[in-house]
């Protein structure tokens, strides 16, 4: 009785080790997915904080300003607009300076303006030049201001950062898949004599593989669910420490990512198990003692 009990415990331990290994690998892959998704979202979020400041002429009437703002809101490249009167601009500057400069110089030198935030895909240098030309054609627009140097630097460096992240992610993914494949191979190694015995008594390869593959799929699902719980926990604590992450989280994208993690768990479990079983199906009986 002791030997069967020991064998069952060893099999359970092997299965638990495989699930834990799968969950850690899938957690790492999910984390890479989060980084890639958040890099894109953070990049778009940063780009959408960049926009134009339309400096208006003193002759601009309220009706003209309202019409211009409504026209801007309807443009495909505009995310949002905000009108800032010269009085509001003066109050903001007074708060920043800590003194009443209007009383000091005797008049308010600032102009009314409209802050325009652009959609991320339109924050390229070429698009900004074209939009600037279009805006300057309006008779109440005196000047268009935007940080040209920052826009150029950002558009030049963002693709490089994305490429580095993708390369690192690809390398880590290959390492992760190799590690989990090795773990599953070790798990199947302990059952190599059972596989060969079934083959010797006439069982087909498909019949022998099926229960192992189903076990691999089940382990993949368990590992994926554990990985998802770990990712949710990580997001929860990250948002506690960095509340601004809420801005760049997309529930639909996260749901898609979690779905991909589950599919990866199933695929890795099934494929790695199938390959490991196939190895021992092709191994001669006298070679089993050498692995």
KEDRENMI-876409 format. One record per residue (C-alpha): x, y, z; residue in one letter; chain. Coordinates in Angstrom, 2 decimals. Example, Ala and Ser with C-alpha at 12.3 -4.5 7.8 and 13.67 -1.06 7.14 Angstrom:
         X         Y         Z   code   unit
     12.30     -4.50      7.80      A      A
     13.67     -1.06      7.14      S      A
% end
This chain:
         X         Y         Z   code   unit
      0.00      0.00      0.00      X      A
      2.87      2.34      0.72      X      A
      4.25      2.22     -2.83      X      A
      0.97      3.18     -4.63      X      A
      0.38      5.96     -2.11      X      A
      3.90      7.26     -2.67      X      A
      3.42      7.10     -6.44      X      A
      0.14      9.03     -6.25      X      A
      1.74     11.69     -4.09      X      A
      4.65     11.97     -6.51      X      A
      2.26     12.32     -9.47      X      A
      0.24     14.98     -7.64      X      A
      3.42     16.82     -6.73      X      A
      4.57     16.66    -10.36      X      A
      1.19     17.97    -11.57      X      A
      1.21     20.78     -9.00      X      A
      4.76     21.74    -10.03      X      A
      3.67     21.88    -13.68      X      A
      0.65     24.09    -12.85      X      A
      2.77     26.45    -10.74      X      A
      5.42     26.65    -13.47      X      A
      2.75     27.31    -16.10      X      A
      1.15     30.01    -13.96      X      A
      4.48     31.77    -13.44      X      A
      5.33     31.64    -17.15      X      A
      1.85     32.81    -18.15      X      A
      2.02     35.57    -15.52      X      A
      5.27     36.77    -17.07      X      A
      3.80     36.63    -20.58      X      A
      0.68     38.44    -19.35      X      A
      2.86     41.06    -17.68      X      A
      4.70     41.59    -20.97      X      A
      1.32     41.98    -22.65      X      A
      0.31     44.58    -20.06      X      A
      3.56     46.48    -20.59      X      A
      3.05     46.48    -24.36      X      A
     -0.60     47.58    -24.03      X      A
      0.21     50.23    -21.45      X      A
      3.16     51.49    -23.50      X      A
      0.76     52.15    -26.38      X      A
     -1.88     53.68    -24.09      X      A
      0.68     55.80    -22.21      X      A
      2.18     56.94    -25.52      X      A
     -1.27     57.94    -26.80      X      A
     -2.08     59.61    -23.46      X      A
      1.12     61.68    -23.61      X      A
      0.49     62.62    -27.24      X      A
     -3.04     63.73    -26.44      X      A
     -1.77     66.14    -23.79      X      A
      0.06     67.95    -26.59      X      A
     -1.94     70.35    -28.68      X      A
     -2.36     73.85    -29.96      X      A
     -3.00     77.07    -28.19      X      A
     -4.95     79.35    -30.51      X      A
     -4.22     82.94    -29.59      X      A
     -7.23     85.05    -30.62      X      A
     -7.30     88.63    -31.84      X      A
     -8.75     91.42    -29.68      X      A
    -11.42     91.95    -32.34      X      A
    -12.80     88.43    -31.86      X      A
    -16.46     88.57    -30.82      X      A
    -18.08     86.02    -28.53      X      A
    -20.17     84.69    -31.42      X      A
    -17.06     84.24    -33.58      X      A
    -15.22     82.47    -30.77      X      A
    -18.17     80.16    -30.08      X      A
    -18.46     79.34    -33.78      X      A
    -14.73     78.57    -34.05      X      A
    -14.81     76.35    -30.98      X      A
    -17.80     74.39    -32.30      X      A
    -16.06     73.99    -35.66      X      A
    -12.93     72.72    -33.90      X      A
    -14.92     70.24    -31.79      X      A
    -16.36     68.78    -34.99      X      A
    -12.94     68.23    -36.61      X      A
    -11.76     64.60    -36.87      X      A
     -8.33     65.43    -35.42      X      A
     -9.59     67.22    -32.28      X      A
    -10.05     65.40    -28.97      X      A
    -11.18     68.40    -26.91      X      A
    -11.16     72.21    -26.77      X      A
    -11.28     74.72    -23.93      X      A
    -11.81     78.47    -24.18      X      A
     -9.66     80.63    -21.89      X      A
    -10.64     84.27    -21.62      X      A
     -7.97     86.92    -21.14      X      A
     -9.28     87.48    -17.60      X      A
     -8.92     83.77    -16.72      X      A
     -5.44     83.74    -18.27      X      A
     -4.49     86.75    -16.13      X      A
     -5.76     85.06    -12.94      X      A
     -3.77     81.91    -13.71      X      A
     -0.59     83.88    -14.36      X      A
     -1.12     85.95    -11.20      X      A
     -1.37     82.75     -9.16      X      A
      1.82     81.43    -10.75      X      A
      3.73     84.67    -10.20      X      A
      2.28     85.38     -6.78      X      A
      1.58     89.04     -7.57      X      A
     -0.98     91.20     -9.36      X      A
      0.91     92.16    -12.53      X      A
     -2.25     93.69    -14.11      X      A
     -2.44     96.40    -11.41      X      A
      1.29     96.94    -11.70      X      A
      1.37     97.63    -15.45      X      A
     -2.13     99.11    -15.60      X      A
     -3.70     96.76    -18.17      X      A
     -4.05     93.09    -19.10      X      A
     -1.57     92.27    -21.92      X      A
     -2.78     88.67    -22.33      X      A
     -5.03     87.46    -25.11      X      A
     -8.02     85.15    -25.07      X      A
     -7.19     81.70    -26.39      X      A
     -8.56     78.24    -27.14      X      A
     -6.62     75.20    -25.95      X      A
     -6.95     72.37    -28.48      X      A
     -6.02     68.79    -27.59      X      A
     -5.43     66.53    -30.59      X      A
     -6.08     62.81    -31.06      X      A
     -2.89     60.76    -30.76      X      A
     -2.69     59.76    -34.43      X      A
     -2.58     63.43    -35.50      X      A
      0.35     64.49    -33.31      X      A
      2.97     63.94    -36.02      X      A
      5.05     66.91    -37.29      X      A
      3.48     66.78    -40.77      X      A
     -0.07     66.68    -39.41      X      A
      0.64     69.52    -37.01      X      A
      2.05     71.76    -39.76      X      A
     -1.01     71.09    -41.93      X      A
     -3.43     71.75    -39.05      X      A
     -1.56     74.94    -38.12      X      A
     -1.94     76.27    -41.67      X      A
     -5.63     75.47    -41.66      X      A
     -6.21     77.27    -38.35      X      A
     -4.26     80.39    -39.33      X      A
     -6.71     80.91    -42.19      X      A
     -9.38     81.90    -39.67      X      A
     -9.50     85.70    -39.31      X      A
     -9.86     85.68    -35.49      X      A
     -6.81     83.44    -34.97      X      A
     -3.76     85.61    -34.37      X      A
     -1.19     82.92    -33.63      X      A
     -0.89     79.14    -33.20      X      A
      1.47     77.86    -30.50      X      A
      2.64     74.29    -29.89      X      A
      5.91     72.65    -28.68      X      A
      7.50     71.74    -32.02      X      A
     10.76     70.42    -30.54      X      A
      8.95     68.12    -28.08      X      A
      6.67     66.77    -30.81      X      A
      9.62     66.00    -33.12      X      A
     11.63     64.35    -30.34      X      A
      8.67     62.29    -29.16      X      A
      7.77     61.01    -32.63      X      A
     11.42     60.15    -33.27      X      A
     12.00     58.27    -30.00      X      A
      8.67     56.46    -29.47      X      A
      9.23     53.88    -32.27      X      A
     12.72     53.14    -30.90      X      A
     11.33     52.54    -27.40      X      A
      8.56     50.32    -28.80      X      A
     11.11     48.29    -30.82      X      A
     13.31     47.72    -27.75      X      A
     10.29     46.56    -25.73      X      A
      9.20     44.18    -28.51      X      A
     12.69     42.67    -28.83      X      A
     13.00     42.15    -25.07      X      A
      9.49     40.69    -24.98      X      A
     10.31     38.25    -27.80      X      A
     13.49     37.07    -26.06      X      A
     11.71     36.60    -22.73      X      A
      8.86     34.75    -24.45      X      A
     11.27     32.28    -26.06      X      A
     13.00     31.70    -22.71      X      A
      9.63     31.26    -20.95      X      A
      8.36     28.76    -23.52      X      A
     11.62     26.79    -23.30      X      A
     11.37     26.63    -19.50      X      A
      7.75     25.48    -19.44      X      A
      8.41     22.94    -22.21      X      A
     11.26     21.53    -20.13      X      A
      9.03     21.37    -17.03      X      A
      6.33     19.44    -18.89      X      A
      8.93     17.09    -20.39      X      A
     10.18     16.29    -16.88      X      A
      6.59     15.62    -15.78      X      A
      6.04     13.20    -18.70      X      A
      9.45     11.62    -18.06      X      A
      8.12     10.13    -14.82      X      A
      5.39      8.37    -16.83      X      A
      7.59      7.08    -19.66      X      A
      7.29      3.43    -18.60      X      A
      3.48      3.70    -18.50      X      A
      3.50      5.14    -22.03      X      A
      5.72      2.35    -23.36      X      A
      3.69     -0.36    -21.58      X      A
      0.45      0.92    -23.15      X      A
      2.17      0.94    -26.55      X      A
      3.46     -2.62    -26.13      X      A
     -0.03     -3.97    -25.32      X      A
     -1.39     -2.53    -28.57      X      A
     -2.76      0.92    -27.69      X      A
     -2.67      3.38    -30.57      X      A
     -0.60      6.56    -30.34      X      A
     -3.74      8.70    -30.41      X      A
     -5.30      6.69    -27.57      X      A
     -2.13      7.04    -25.47      X      A
     -1.71     10.75    -26.17      X      A
     -5.30     11.84    -25.53      X      A
     -5.40     11.59    -21.69      X      A
     -1.99     13.26    -21.42      X      A
     -3.05     16.10    -23.73      X      A
     -6.32     16.58    -21.81      X      A
     -4.30     16.73    -18.59      X      A
     -1.96     19.28    -20.23      X      A
     -4.95     21.40    -21.30      X      A
     -6.43     21.23    -17.80      X      A
     -3.09     22.21    -16.25      X      A
     -2.82     25.05    -18.78      X      A
     -6.25     26.39    -17.79      X      A
     -5.45     26.16    -14.06      X      A
     -2.10     27.90    -14.64      X      A
     -3.78     30.62    -16.72      X      A
     -6.44     31.30    -14.06      X      A
     -3.76     31.59    -11.37      X      A
     -1.73     33.90    -13.65      X      A
     -4.81     36.10    -14.26      X      A
     -5.46     36.37    -10.51      X      A
     -1.83     37.41    -10.03      X      A
     -2.12     40.01    -12.80      X      A
     -5.35     41.40    -11.31      X      A
     -3.67     41.62     -7.91      X      A
     -0.67     43.38     -9.44      X      A
     -2.93     45.89    -11.22      X      A
     -4.88     46.53     -8.01      X      A
     -1.76     47.32     -5.97      X      A
     -0.18     49.28     -8.84      X      A
     -3.25     51.50     -9.11      X      A
     -3.18     52.05     -5.34      X      A
      0.37     53.35     -5.66      X      A
     -0.07     55.01     -9.08      X      A
     -3.69     56.21     -9.46      X      A
     -2.88     57.73    -12.85      X      A
     -2.72     54.19    -14.26      X      A
     -6.54     54.23    -14.20      X      A
     -6.38     56.73    -17.05      X      A
     -4.61     54.29    -19.33      X      A
     -6.50     51.10    -18.43      X      A
     -8.98     49.72    -20.94      X      A
    -11.33     47.03    -19.57      X      A
    -11.97     45.59    -23.03      X      A
     -8.25     45.31    -23.79      X      A
     -7.61     43.70    -20.40      X      A
    -10.39     41.17    -21.02      X      A
     -8.84     40.36    -24.40      X      A
     -5.41     39.97    -22.78      X      A
     -6.80     37.60    -20.14      X      A
     -8.49     35.60    -22.91      X      A
     -5.14     35.35    -24.73      X      A
     -3.47     34.18    -21.49      X      A
     -6.03     31.35    -21.19      X      A
     -5.57     30.37    -24.85      X      A
     -1.79     30.42    -24.41      X      A
     -2.12     28.21    -21.34      X      A
     -4.21     25.69    -23.28      X      A
     -1.90     25.79    -26.32      X      A
      1.34     25.50    -24.32      X      A
     -0.06     22.69    -22.16      X      A
     -1.42     20.72    -25.12      X      A
      1.49     21.18    -27.55      X      A
      4.29     20.65    -25.00      X      A
      2.58     17.55    -23.59      X      A
      1.96     16.13    -27.06      X      A
      5.60     16.62    -28.07      X      A
      6.87     15.09    -24.82      X      A
      4.63     12.02    -25.18      X      A
      5.65     11.62    -28.83      X      A
      9.28     11.50    -27.77      X      A
      8.69      8.49    -25.52      X      A
      6.43      6.81    -28.05      X      A
      9.39      6.81    -30.44      X      A
     11.92      5.74    -27.80      X      A
     12.96      2.07    -27.70      X      A
     12.26      0.19    -24.48      X      A
     15.97     -0.36    -23.72      X      A
     16.58      3.41    -23.94      X      A
     13.95      4.44    -21.37      X      A
     16.35      4.02    -18.44      X      A
     18.56      6.71    -19.98      X      A
     15.68      9.23    -20.52      X      A
% end
